[in-house]
């Protein structure tokens, strides 16, 4: 099962970026700027809330204080697409 082992918010005034490391050894920067929609993810456009991203200790994925979370599989697929690799 795929897990996230590290998450860090990358400060940026224009983009919403995370540095991620996965249990399969892959890692890199993920840009979530175009992926924050709806009642759960939309509020993450507030920089202070987005900056609260952390690694959930039980589920090993990225979570935010408002209850938003993203599955490791989704984030790895997004990372690979953004890096130009096939998923």
N, C-alpha and C positions, 0 to 999 in steps of 0.2 A: 504494500500500500504506500502510495506517495505521500510524503509529509513535507512541510516547510520546516527548515531547521533554524533559519535566521531571517529576520525582517528588520529593515531600517528605512525610515523615511528620508528621502533625499530632498533637502531644501531647494526649492525652485519657485520663483515668483510667477511663472506662467504655466507650468505643468504639474501634474500630480504623480510623483515618482516614488517607487519603492525599489530598494535593493533586496533581492531575495536569494536564498540558498535553499536548494531542495535536497531531500534525502537520497536522490539518485546521483548526486554530484553536480548536477547542473545548477547554474545560477546566473544572475545578471540583473539588469535594471528593467523594470516594467513601468510603462507609462499608462496610467489609468485615466488620463484626462478625458478621453472620449467614451469611457465606460461607466461613468457615475450618473446613473439615471434612476428615476423613480423615488418613491417615498423613503426607502431605506438608504440608497446610495447617493441620491441627490444632495442630502445635507453634508456629505463629505466634501463638497466644494467649499465649505467653510474651512479655511486653512487650519484653524486650531483643532477642529474635529479630525481632519485628515491626519494631522500630526500625532494623534493619539493611537495610530496603528500599532498593534503589538501581536506577538506570537501567542496564540491560545495554548496554554500548557497541557490541555487534555486532547484537543482536536488537531493541534499542530498545523494551524492555518492562520491567516491574517484576520484579525478582528478589530473592530473599532468600538469606542464607548457607547455608541448609539445602537449596538446590536448587529450592525452590518458585518458580514464575513464573506470571504471568497474562497472557494474550494481550491486546493493545491493543483488539481488537474486543470482547472480553468486558467489559473495563473501561469502554469507551465506552458499551456497551449498559447496563451497570449504572448509570453516571453519568446517562444519559438517563432511565432508569426512576426513579431516586431524585429527579431534578429534576422528574419528572412529564411528561416529553416522550415522544412516540412514538419508538421506536427506528428 
